[in-house]
Structures are given as C-alpha cells and as structure tokens.
Amino acid sequence: MLFGSKILEYKEELLADLDRLMRFESVDGAGNGGCEDAMDFVIARARDFGLTAEKVTDKSCHVQLGEGGRLCATLSHLDVVPAGNNWSFIPFALTEKDGRLYGRGIADDKGASMVALYCLRALKESGVEGKNTLRCIFGTAEETGMSDMDGYFKKQPLPDYAFTPDSDYGICRAEKGILHIEVSTPSNEATVLSQFHAGKAINAVPDLAYVMLDSSSYDEQLLMRLSDGARGNFEFNYTIDGLMIISRGRAAHACEPEKGLNAAAELAELISHAYDVHEIGAVCSFIDYAVNCETNGRSLGLKMSDAVSGALTVNLGAVHIEGQEAVARFDIRYPVTVSGEYVIRQFRKVAENSGLTVKVLHHDKPLYIEEDSALIRLLSGAYESVTGELPDIYSTGGGTYARKLGGRGVAFGPAFKGDVINMHNADEGMDKENFFRHAQICAEAMYRLYTEELDRS
C-alpha cells in the first residue's frame, strides 16, 4: 500500500481544522490580526500532534519532523486575497456542496497548507523512520510580494529539496518574471473626473470600479449610448456630486487576466470615448491608450512570448484617483527568456511620454529548472504512483514560493486540470475528490522526501 493513502484516515479531522483556519480573515496588510491568528493556529495544532513548531519571523513559521540528512520542505501560505464581491457562499469559512469545497483559500493556499501539516502528522503517528529532515514552512505575505520568505531565509537555510503546493498539477519548472509597476501624476488636474476607484489586490483583475463625473446632460446621453456597444456592464447613478458610473466585471488571477473582465479598464475605455485627456486626466487617458482593455501588452510595445513559458501578460490591478491623488498599478508577467530590465524600460518610455511618473513596486525574476532534475523525478514518481499517469511538466505566469528557493524547488499541485477553482475570484472552490487526491500525492511525495537517500541538489 502506498503511504499516500494514510492521509485518508484523517479526512474528517483535516476538514474540521481547515474550516477553523479558513475563518481567519488572513489578508496581509488588512490590520485585523488575521494572518498572525492563522499562523498561531497552525503552530498550536502542530504541537497538539507532537510536532516541533517554531515561529521564525512575525510573518513565517515552520513545523518539523526528524533531523539530519538533507533538509526537505514544503512551502505554503496562510494569507489570502480579499474576499471581493459576488460570492454564493460565506467567503471565510469552509462550505461543502454537491461534492465541492468552497471558501477563500481552499485552493490558494490554506487547503494545501492544512494538507501538508496533516501529512507530517501522518508520518509521525505511523512511526515512519526518516533519513532526512522534513519541514512544512508557512508564510503570511505570499499574496503581497513574498517578503515573508525573504525574512524567513535570512534566518533559516534554504532546503536542499522542496516543493510548494500552490499551483496546478503536474510539475511547474518555469515561472514567468513578475513586475508590479505604479504610474502617477504629481497632482490630479482632471477637469471633469473627480473620482476613479478600482481594485484592492494588484495581482487580481478588479471586478468592480466606479467614477464620479462633473458632466453635462449631453455627456451623459453620449456615455449611455456608448455603453450599449461596450463589453462592460455599466450602471449610471445621479448624485449631488455628479454622475456616478459603476462598472462590473469578472475577477481573475493576474497571471491569467484574459479569463476575467477588467472593470477598471472597461470603464476607462468608456469615458475616454467621451472626454479628452484634460477632462479625465493623464492617468486615465494612459490606461485607455496604453492598455486599452488588452492583456497582451501590445499597445505598450510589450507583446512577446517564448517557447518555455508563453506570452507576456498585463493586468490593470488598481486605480485610485481623488483629490490630488492619481495612481494606477499594473501587474506584468513576462517570459523566462526575456529581460525584466527591458520590460521596465519599455513601460517607462511609454508612460513618461504621457508625463507620468513610473515606480517599480516589486520585481520577481523568472524561475527555470531542468526537466531531468532529481527533484522532478521524485515528484513525478509520487504523482504517478497515486494517479497512474505521468505528470505534465509545464510553466506558469503565476508566482509561487518556488522562486525563493534558488533553483531547489518547484510548484506541485494542488489544482487539477478541468477543475474550475476560481482562484482570486468569487466562489473559490475545489472538487472534494480532487482535494483528497492531492492530499494523497502530497503525502506520498513528503514520505519519499523523508525516507529516501538524496544527493544534495
């Protein structure tokens, strides 16, 4: 019998603890203590299981089994993106319906975090003798730039072998570079547009946006006619401060912005057809002509792709214009063979032509690991033993903790092809059978990392 099936003995307990974990509103930067509460809960449960647990920084911790040999690890995160809008279920709780599990974090990444912890528990309670040290490393700032792992690895060594269950199956050996860029003007000089707000997380497609306009009745009629032929869904409201237009779209992860409908970009396009740059401001005008509801970077001069990791993507993640503030923030995922410095220079050139100030908020360089590495062979064996199939070796536009591992780790699970998980969207969910299939693969992979003689990566 494969060791991976042992995890099924803990099904009900695992789901109960997962529900408790998902009830913490652990959005990094929200100021509600949710991230710390989630980490404290994981540490407490690990100690209940007789495992060694340590808080390493205020944003990271690990749980450990065994010592000696190679240092092997899983890395997962306890923070989540904000709930957003349009949920059919309570976002911060675990709901089971029609064979599916729902709630913010079930797929990204609280579900996999709890699975990894229970895999350590299963190894310990089964009395498995290990040759290596096995850690589950947990962070609470993955969604906001991964500063948690920067801090963690200043105090702890890099593992020799590691995987992060924070992507899709099979095995991700390449991750695109990630750039977060802000454009702004020294002051907001728009004469008609007084407010424009959209987006809370730069790495998500905003599903809601609104503007306030000091408009004439002629402008209003024109905007309504233009909205009839637009892709977006617009609502017009008359207020004491002017015309409010609400734009509704569809959320998606910024690594796949084409799967969403960007409420902010659609709204910028609508009003740009009715007003000139002086009336709506340079930031809003830039959004329209340089992004123009595109996700491929064409109007920015950045349309490109490679055979390893695919095409560059651009996501308008946030817009905030009010008073003297006028800023927009973009998430760009670029191919592994492309220079991030070139992408920055090209973006800066286009934005500065519009008189905008450009600031690079965050830059993660690409990850690339050879397909025949020892780690990929080990994970492939674990996947095949549970599913009876060889895993695909692929690349992603998503950013995971794997890029913090110096070429010693990859992303591996937990989502299966064909399962619509709605990552960073409303009704995030997973098929329950797939959830426990992942649990078996994860347990088998961790068993092999713990028990096999491993050369140093």
Sequence and secondary structure as in RCSB ss.txt:
>XXXX:A:sequence
MLFGSKILEYKEELLADLDRLMRFESVDGAGNGGCEDAMDFVIARARDFGLTAEKVTDKSCHVQLGEGGRLCATL
SHLDVVPAGNNWSFIPFALTEKDGRLYGRGIADDKGASMVALYCLRALKESGVEGKNTLRCIFGTAEETGMSDMD
GYFKKQPLPDYAFTPDSDYGICRAEKGILHIEVSTPSNEATVLSQFHAGKAINAVPDLAYVMLDSSSYDEQLLMR
LSDGARGNFEFNYTIDGLMIISRGRAAHACEPEKGLNAAAELAELISHAYDVHEIGAVCSFIDYAVNCETNGRSL
GLKMSDAVSGALTVNLGAVHIEGQEAVARFDIRYPVTVSGEYVIRQFRKVAENSGLTVKVLHHDKPLYIEEDSAL
IRLLSGAYESVTGELPDIYSTGGGTYARKLGGRGVAFGPAFKGDVINMHNADEGMDKENFFRHAQICAEAMYRLY
TEELDRS
>XXXX:A:secstr
  GGGGGGGGHHHHHHHHHHHHTS   TTSSSSHHHHHHHHHHHHHHHTT EEEEEETTEEEEEE  SS EEEEE
EE       S  SS TTS EEETTEEESTTTTTTHHHHHHHHHHHHHHHHTT   SSEEEEEEES GGGT HHHH
HHHHHS   SEEEE  EESSEEEEE EEEEEEEE SS   SSEEEEEE S TTB  SEEEEEE   HHHHHHHHH
HHHTSSSEEEEEEETTEEEEEEE B  BTTSGGGSB HHHHHHHHHHTTS HHHH HHHHHIIIIITT SS GGG
T   EETTTEE EEEEEEEEEETTEEEEEEEEEE TTS HHHHHHHHHHHHHTTT EEEEEEEE  EE  TT HH
HHHHHHHHHHHHSS   EEEESS  GGGGSTTSEEEE EE TT    TTSTT EEEHHHHHHHHHHHHHHHHHHH
HS     
